[in-house]
Amino acid sequence: MAKKLKKNDDQQLDAVRMSSQEIWQAGLAAFAKAQEDEGKFFSMQLFEERVLRALSSIGVPTRQEIDALNQRIDVLTKQVAALSGKAVAKKAAPKEAAKQPAAKKSPAKKPAAKKAK
């Protein structure tokens, strides 16, 4: 025969039911939030792709392309320095370079004309 639940067991069972309902509702809320965030993420990703496509169509290089060019410039600078026998000067940080005043060039002197014989 089936055992009859005691009053204490019945209270424990009600507490378990309430806890499980709260956990279920929290899970549903988290799932709904994740779906909402996924929609925001997808629309942001779509926007970024459209911007990148527009920039590419007008010829603006990507960050990766600029980084690759900078690396290539560094390699070539070292090769030129090695061939000319000069030490390679370290590049100033971009912010420091912007703060330094531009060097003024003196006007170029024209070579003296040679007299014809």
C-alpha positions as CSV (number, residue, x, y, z in Angstrom):
1,M,0.0,0.0,0.0
2,A,1.0,3.5,-0.6
3,K,2.4,5.4,2.4
4,K,0.7,8.5,3.5
5,L,2.8,11.6,3.5
6,K,3.4,13.3,6.8
7,K,2.7,16.9,7.2
8,N,6.4,17.7,7.3
9,D,7.1,15.8,4.1
10,D,4.2,17.7,2.4
11,Q,5.8,21.0,3.3
12,Q,9.1,19.9,2.0
13,L,7.6,18.8,-1.3
14,D,5.9,22.2,-1.7
15,A,9.2,24.0,-1.0
16,V,10.8,21.9,-3.8
17,R,8.0,22.7,-6.2
18,M,8.4,26.4,-5.5
19,S,12.2,26.3,-5.9
20,S,11.9,24.4,-9.2
21,Q,9.3,26.9,-10.5
22,E,11.6,29.8,-9.6
23,I,14.6,28.1,-11.3
24,W,12.4,27.4,-14.4
25,Q,11.3,31.0,-14.6
26,A,14.9,32.3,-14.2
27,G,15.9,30.0,-17.0
28,L,13.2,31.3,-19.3
29,A,14.1,34.9,-18.5
30,A,17.8,34.2,-19.2
31,F,16.8,32.5,-22.5
32,A,14.7,35.5,-23.5
33,K,17.5,37.9,-22.7
34,A,20.0,35.8,-24.7
35,Q,17.6,35.9,-27.7
36,E,17.3,39.6,-27.4
37,D,21.1,40.1,-27.2
38,E,21.6,37.8,-30.1
39,G,19.4,40.0,-32.2
40,K,21.3,43.1,-31.2
41,F,24.6,41.3,-31.9
42,F,23.4,40.2,-35.3
43,S,22.3,43.7,-36.3
44,M,25.6,45.2,-35.0
45,Q,27.6,42.6,-37.0
46,L,25.5,43.4,-40.1
47,F,26.1,47.1,-39.7
48,E,29.9,46.6,-39.3
49,E,30.0,44.4,-42.5
50,R,28.1,47.1,-44.4
51,V,30.5,49.8,-43.3
52,L,33.5,47.7,-44.1
53,R,32.1,47.0,-47.6
54,A,31.4,50.7,-48.2
55,L,35.0,51.6,-47.1
56,S,36.5,48.9,-49.2
57,S,34.5,50.1,-52.3
58,I,36.0,53.6,-52.0
59,G,39.5,52.3,-51.5
60,V,40.1,52.8,-47.8
61,P,42.6,50.1,-46.6
62,T,41.8,47.8,-43.7
63,R,43.7,47.8,-40.4
64,Q,45.3,44.5,-41.5
65,E,46.5,46.0,-44.8
66,I,48.0,49.0,-43.0
67,D,49.7,46.8,-40.4
68,A,51.2,44.6,-43.2
69,L,52.5,47.7,-45.0
70,N,54.1,49.0,-41.8
71,Q,55.8,45.7,-41.2
72,R,57.1,45.8,-44.8
73,I,58.4,49.3,-44.4
74,D,60.2,48.3,-41.2
75,V,61.9,45.4,-43.1
76,L,62.8,47.6,-46.0
77,T,64.2,50.3,-43.7
78,K,66.5,47.8,-42.0
79,Q,67.6,46.4,-45.4
80,V,68.5,49.9,-46.7
81,A,70.3,50.7,-43.4
82,A,72.3,47.5,-43.7
83,L,73.2,48.2,-47.3
84,S,74.2,51.8,-46.5
85,G,76.0,50.9,-43.3
86,K,74.0,53.2,-41.1
87,A,72.3,52.3,-37.9
88,V,68.5,52.2,-38.0
89,A,66.9,54.9,-35.9
90,K,64.0,53.8,-33.8
91,K,60.7,55.3,-34.8
92,A,59.1,57.8,-32.4
93,A,55.7,57.0,-31.0
94,P,53.0,58.4,-33.2
95,K,51.9,60.9,-30.5
96,E,55.4,62.0,-29.9
97,A,56.1,62.5,-33.6
98,A,52.9,64.6,-33.8
99,K,54.1,66.9,-31.0
100,Q,57.6,67.5,-32.4
101,P,57.8,70.5,-34.7
102,A,58.5,69.8,-38.3
103,A,62.1,70.4,-39.3
104,K,62.5,73.4,-41.5
105,K,64.4,72.9,-44.7
106,S,66.8,75.5,-46.0
107,P,66.2,76.6,-49.5
108,A,68.0,74.4,-52.0
109,K,71.1,76.1,-53.5
110,K,71.3,76.0,-57.2
111,P,74.5,74.7,-58.6
112,A,76.8,77.2,-60.1
113,A,76.7,77.3,-63.9
114,K,79.8,76.0,-65.5
115,K,81.4,78.2,-68.1
116,A,81.7,76.8,-71.5
117,K,85.1,76.6,-73.1
